[in-house]
Amino acid sequence: MFELLQSGGWLMIPIVACSVLVMAICLERLWTLRPSRIAPPGLLAEVWTLIKQRNITAERLSDLKRGSPLGQILVAGLNNASHGREIMKESIQETAGQVVHDLERFLNPLGTIAAITPLLGLLGTVIGMIKVFNEIMIQGTGNANVLAGGISEALITTAAGLTVAIPALIFHRFFQRRIDSLVVTMEQETVKLIEVMHGERDIDVE
Protein backbone atom coordinates (compact mmCIF):
# COMPACT_ATOMS: atom_id res chain seq x y z
CA MET A 1 0.00 0.00 0.00
CA PHE A 2 2.80 2.41 0.90
CA GLU A 3 4.50 1.69 -2.43
CA LEU A 4 1.27 2.45 -4.24
CA LEU A 5 0.92 5.77 -2.42
CA GLN A 6 4.56 6.58 -3.05
CA SER A 7 4.26 5.86 -6.75
CA GLY A 8 1.42 8.38 -6.99
CA GLY A 9 3.75 11.27 -6.25
CA TRP A 10 3.55 14.17 -3.83
CA LEU A 11 -0.10 14.88 -4.70
CA MET A 12 -1.05 11.72 -2.82
CA ILE A 13 -0.27 13.58 0.43
CA PRO A 14 -3.20 16.06 0.20
CA ILE A 15 -5.46 13.33 -1.20
CA VAL A 16 -4.72 11.05 1.75
CA ALA A 17 -5.19 13.98 4.15
CA CYS A 18 -8.59 14.65 2.56
CA SER A 19 -9.56 11.00 3.00
CA VAL A 20 -8.76 11.19 6.73
CA LEU A 21 -10.84 14.37 7.07
CA VAL A 22 -13.76 12.77 5.24
CA MET A 23 -13.72 9.78 7.56
CA ALA A 24 -13.52 11.97 10.68
CA ILE A 25 -16.33 14.27 9.54
CA CYS A 26 -18.62 11.41 8.53
CA LEU A 27 -18.18 9.56 11.83
CA GLU A 28 -18.75 12.74 13.84
CA ARG A 29 -21.87 13.73 11.87
CA LEU A 30 -23.33 10.21 11.98
CA TRP A 31 -23.07 10.33 15.75
CA THR A 32 -24.26 13.92 16.13
CA LEU A 33 -27.17 13.87 13.67
CA ARG A 34 -29.01 10.94 15.21
CA PRO A 35 -32.76 11.73 15.12
CA SER A 36 -33.18 10.47 18.69
CA ARG A 37 -30.60 13.02 19.83
CA ILE A 38 -31.80 16.01 17.78
CA ALA A 39 -35.59 15.62 18.15
CA PRO A 40 -36.37 12.99 20.79
CA PRO A 41 -39.81 11.43 20.25
CA GLY A 42 -42.29 12.36 22.96
CA LEU A 43 -40.42 15.49 24.03
CA LEU A 44 -43.33 17.83 23.28
CA ALA A 45 -45.69 15.56 25.21
CA GLU A 46 -43.29 15.68 28.14
CA VAL A 47 -43.19 19.49 27.99
CA TRP A 48 -46.97 19.71 27.85
CA THR A 49 -47.26 17.40 30.87
CA LEU A 50 -44.95 19.70 32.82
CA ILE A 51 -47.02 22.71 31.77
CA LYS A 52 -50.30 21.10 32.88
CA GLN A 53 -48.73 20.10 36.19
CA ARG A 54 -47.36 23.63 36.60
CA ASN A 55 -43.96 22.07 37.06
CA ILE A 56 -42.03 24.28 34.63
CA THR A 57 -39.15 25.42 36.80
CA ALA A 58 -35.87 27.05 35.81
CA GLU A 59 -34.11 23.76 36.52
CA ARG A 60 -36.51 21.83 34.27
CA LEU A 61 -36.09 24.36 31.48
CA SER A 62 -32.32 24.15 31.81
CA ASP A 63 -32.46 20.34 31.57
CA LEU A 64 -34.67 20.54 28.47
CA LYS A 65 -32.35 23.07 26.86
CA ARG A 66 -29.28 20.93 27.41
CA GLY A 67 -31.02 17.70 26.44
CA SER A 68 -31.46 18.25 22.71
CA PRO A 69 -31.61 20.90 19.97
CA LEU A 70 -35.42 20.54 19.86
CA GLY A 71 -35.52 21.11 23.62
CA GLN A 72 -33.43 24.24 23.12
CA ILE A 73 -35.98 25.58 20.61
CA LEU A 74 -38.99 24.69 22.76
CA VAL A 75 -37.46 26.39 25.80
CA ALA A 76 -36.90 29.55 23.76
CA GLY A 77 -40.61 29.53 22.94
CA LEU A 78 -41.71 28.80 26.51
CA ASN A 79 -39.59 31.63 27.88
CA ASN A 80 -41.43 34.09 25.63
CA ALA A 81 -44.91 32.53 25.56
CA SER A 82 -46.34 35.22 27.83
CA HIS A 83 -45.36 37.99 25.40
CA GLY A 84 -47.75 36.90 22.68
CA ARG A 85 -47.72 34.65 19.67
CA GLU A 86 -45.49 36.79 17.45
CA ILE A 87 -42.78 37.31 20.05
CA MET A 88 -42.85 33.60 20.88
CA LYS A 89 -42.58 32.76 17.19
CA GLU A 90 -39.68 35.17 16.64
CA SER A 91 -37.72 33.78 19.59
CA ILE A 92 -38.22 30.26 18.26
CA GLN A 93 -37.04 31.29 14.79
CA GLU A 94 -33.92 32.94 16.19
CA THR A 95 -32.99 29.88 18.21
CA ALA A 96 -33.87 27.53 15.35
CA GLY A 97 -31.52 29.46 13.05
CA GLN A 98 -28.63 28.82 15.43
CA VAL A 99 -29.62 25.18 15.83
CA VAL A 100 -29.71 24.60 12.06
CA HIS A 101 -26.33 26.31 11.74
CA ASP A 102 -24.92 23.88 14.29
CA LEU A 103 -26.48 20.91 12.48
CA GLU A 104 -24.76 21.96 9.26
CA ARG A 105 -21.37 22.10 10.93
CA PHE A 106 -18.57 20.52 8.85
CA LEU A 107 -20.83 20.03 5.81
CA ASN A 108 -19.12 22.81 3.85
CA PRO A 109 -15.66 21.25 4.32
CA LEU A 110 -17.11 17.88 3.32
CA GLY A 111 -18.59 19.36 0.14
CA THR A 112 -15.34 21.17 -0.59
CA ILE A 113 -13.36 17.95 -0.30
CA ALA A 114 -15.83 16.22 -2.63
CA ALA A 115 -15.20 18.97 -5.17
CA ILE A 116 -11.42 19.36 -4.94
CA THR A 117 -10.18 15.78 -4.68
CA PRO A 118 -11.08 14.92 -8.32
CA LEU A 119 -9.23 18.10 -9.31
CA LEU A 120 -6.20 17.00 -7.31
CA GLY A 121 -6.37 13.65 -9.10
CA LEU A 122 -6.64 15.44 -12.45
CA LEU A 123 -3.65 17.60 -11.55
CA GLY A 124 -1.71 14.42 -10.81
CA THR A 125 -2.74 13.09 -14.20
CA VAL A 126 -1.49 16.23 -15.93
CA ILE A 127 1.82 16.18 -14.03
CA GLY A 128 2.31 12.50 -14.83
CA MET A 129 1.67 13.03 -18.51
CA ILE A 130 4.03 16.02 -18.58
CA LYS A 131 6.74 13.75 -17.18
CA VAL A 132 5.97 11.16 -19.85
CA PHE A 133 6.27 13.67 -22.68
CA ASN A 134 9.44 15.17 -21.20
CA GLU A 135 11.01 11.72 -21.13
CA ILE A 136 9.90 11.08 -24.70
CA MET A 137 11.60 14.34 -25.75
CA ILE A 138 14.81 13.41 -23.91
CA GLN A 139 15.08 9.66 -24.44
CA GLY A 140 12.61 8.91 -27.17
CA THR A 141 10.12 6.08 -26.84
CA GLY A 142 12.68 3.38 -26.14
CA ASN A 143 12.64 3.52 -22.32
CA ALA A 144 9.38 1.80 -21.49
CA ASN A 145 10.01 1.80 -17.70
CA VAL A 146 10.20 5.58 -17.49
CA LEU A 147 7.08 5.99 -19.62
CA ALA A 148 5.18 3.43 -17.56
CA GLY A 149 6.18 5.21 -14.34
CA GLY A 150 4.74 8.53 -15.49
CA ILE A 151 1.53 6.93 -16.75
CA SER A 152 1.20 4.96 -13.51
CA GLU A 153 1.54 8.14 -11.44
CA ALA A 154 -1.16 9.79 -13.54
CA LEU A 155 -3.61 6.90 -13.15
CA ILE A 156 -2.99 6.39 -9.41
CA THR A 157 -3.68 10.00 -8.46
CA THR A 158 -6.84 10.09 -10.58
CA ALA A 159 -8.15 6.89 -9.01
CA ALA A 160 -7.25 8.08 -5.50
CA GLY A 161 -8.98 11.43 -6.00
CA LEU A 162 -12.18 9.76 -7.21
CA THR A 163 -12.04 7.19 -4.41
CA VAL A 164 -12.14 10.01 -1.86
CA ALA A 165 -14.57 12.27 -3.73
CA ILE A 166 -17.34 9.75 -4.39
CA PRO A 167 -18.01 8.77 -0.73
CA ALA A 168 -17.59 12.41 0.34
CA LEU A 169 -20.29 13.50 -2.12
CA ILE A 170 -22.61 10.66 -1.12
CA PHE A 171 -22.33 11.46 2.58
CA HIS A 172 -22.67 15.19 1.95
CA ARG A 173 -26.01 14.62 0.20
CA PHE A 174 -27.05 12.11 2.89
CA PHE A 175 -26.37 14.54 5.73
CA GLN A 176 -28.12 17.39 3.92
CA ARG A 177 -31.20 15.25 3.49
CA ARG A 178 -31.14 14.16 7.13
CA ILE A 179 -30.85 17.76 8.30
CA ASP A 180 -33.78 18.80 6.08
CA SER A 181 -35.87 16.00 7.58
CA LEU A 182 -34.92 16.96 11.14
CA VAL A 183 -35.72 20.62 10.47
CA VAL A 184 -39.20 19.69 9.22
CA THR A 185 -39.80 17.58 12.33
CA MET A 186 -38.70 20.38 14.65
CA GLU A 187 -40.84 22.92 12.78
CA GLN A 188 -43.91 20.73 13.21
CA GLU A 189 -43.27 20.33 16.94
CA THR A 190 -42.72 24.04 17.52
CA VAL A 191 -45.85 24.98 15.56
CA LYS A 192 -47.83 22.61 17.78
CA LEU A 193 -46.37 24.24 20.88
CA ILE A 194 -47.23 27.76 19.68
CA GLU A 195 -50.79 26.86 18.77
CA VAL A 196 -51.44 24.90 21.96
CA MET A 197 -49.97 27.60 24.20
CA HIS A 198 -52.28 30.18 22.64
CA GLY A 199 -55.39 28.02 22.60
CA GLU A 200 -55.51 27.60 18.83
CA ARG A 201 -55.66 23.80 18.85
CA ASP A 202 -56.37 20.94 21.18
CA ILE A 203 -53.41 19.09 22.55
CA ASP A 204 -52.57 16.06 20.43
CA VAL A 205 -48.91 15.56 21.17
CA GLU A 206 -49.13 12.37 23.21
N, C-alpha and C positions, 0 to 999 in steps of 0.2 A: 504493500500500500504506500509506504514512504517513497519507494522508487517511482511509483506512478505519479505521486504528487510532485516529486522532484523533477520528473521529466516534463511536467507541465509548465515549468518556468516560474519566475517570480510572481506572476499574476495569480498563481494558485494560493498565495498567502492571503490576499483580500477575499478571495472566493471562499476559502476555508473559514476565515474569520466571520464572513457573512453567514455561513452554515451554522456556526456555533450560536450566533445571535438569533437566528431563526428558531433554533431548537429551544433556546432559553425563553424567548418571547412566547412561543406557542405553549410551552409547559406552564408558564406563569399565567397566561390568559385562560387556558383551559381550567386551571384551578380557580382563578378569580371570577370568571364569568359563569359559574354554576348557577342555574336558575334558582335552586334552593337557597343560595347565599344572597342573591340580588333581590329577589322578590319571594320571600318564603310564603308558601300557601297557608292560608288561614290567618295571616297577620292582621288584615283589616278586621276580621271577626274578633280577634283578640283585642284590638284597639276599641272596637265598639262595646265589647263587654266591659272593659275598664271604664268607658264613658258612662254606661248605664249604671255601673256600680259606684260611680263618683269616686273612682280610685285612680284618677289621673294625677299623679304627683310628679314633682320635679325629678325624683329618682326614677320613676317609671318612664318618663319621657326621655331621660338620659339613656336608659337601657335600650329603649326602642331605637333611638338615634344611632347608637353604637352597633346595634344588632345587624342592620342591613341597610343598603341604599334606599330601599322602599320605606323602611322605618324612618330614615332621615327625612324623606320627603313628607311623609305623613305627619311627623312631628312639626315640621315647618308650617303645615296647614293648621294643625291643632293650636299652635302658639298664637295664630292670628285669626282664629275662627270668630272671636268676639268682635272683630273689627269689620265684619261684613263679608259678603261673598267675594267681591272683587279684590279686596286686600288679601283675603285668604288664597285666592287663585293666583295672585301675583307672587306671593311668597313661595307658593308651591312651584311655580314656573322658574323662579330664580334658583331655588335649591335643585330642581330637576336639571337645569342647565349645567350646574356644577357636577351633578351625579353622572350625567351623560358624558361630560368631558372626561371624568375619571374612568368610565367604562371604555372609552376609546383610547385609553393610554397605550402606547407602544404600537398602535395600529399603523400610524404614519411611517415609523421606521420599517415595519414589516412590509408595507407596500413599496417603500423605497428600495428595499433589498430585492423584492420581486422584480422591480424594474431595472435595477442596475446590474444584477449578476449576469443576465444574458449579454449585456453590453461589455462587461469585463471578459466574458468568454469570447465574444466577437473580437475584442481587442487582442486577446491572445491568439486568435486565428490569424489576424492581420500580421501581428509580429512574427508568428511562425512562418507565414508565407513569405514575408520580407526576407527572413533568414534563408529560406529555400532559394529564392531568386538571387540573393547575393552570392550564395555558394555556387549557383549555376553560372553566374558571371565570372567568378574567380576560377572555379575548377572544371566547369563544364558539367555535363550530365553523367560523368563516369563514376562519381563517388556516390553510390546509392545509400550508404550509411548516413552520410550527412544530410542528404535529401529526406530520408525517412525520419531522421530526428526532428527536423523542422516541421514536417507534416504531422508527426506524432504530437508535438507540442501544440500545434494548432487545434487538432481534434480533441485532445485531452481538456484543454481549457474551455472549449465550447461545450463539451459534454458536462463538465463540472459546473459551469455557470447555469446550464439548463436544469441540472439535477437539484440545485439550490433554489432556483427561481420558481419551478413548478409547484413544489409543496408550499413555498412562501405565498404564492398567489392563491392557492386553494384555501389555505388557512386564513388568509386575509379576508377573502369573501365569506368564509364560514363564520368568522368572528363578527363581521359586519352584519350578517344576517341574524346572528344570535342577539346582538345588541339591539337591532331593530325590533325583534320579537319581545325582548325584555322591556324596551321603552313603551311599546304598546300595552303590555300587561300593567306596567306601573301607571300609565295614563288612565287606564280603566279603573284601577283601584282608587286613584286620587279623585277622579270624577265622582265615584260613588261616595267617597268621604265628604266631598263638598256638598253634594246634593242631600245627603242624609243629615249633615250637621245643620243645614238650613231648611229642613223640612220639606224638601222637594221630591222625595221618594221615600218609600218604605224600606226599612232595612232588609237586605237580602244577601248579606255577605257571609252567612254561616256556610 
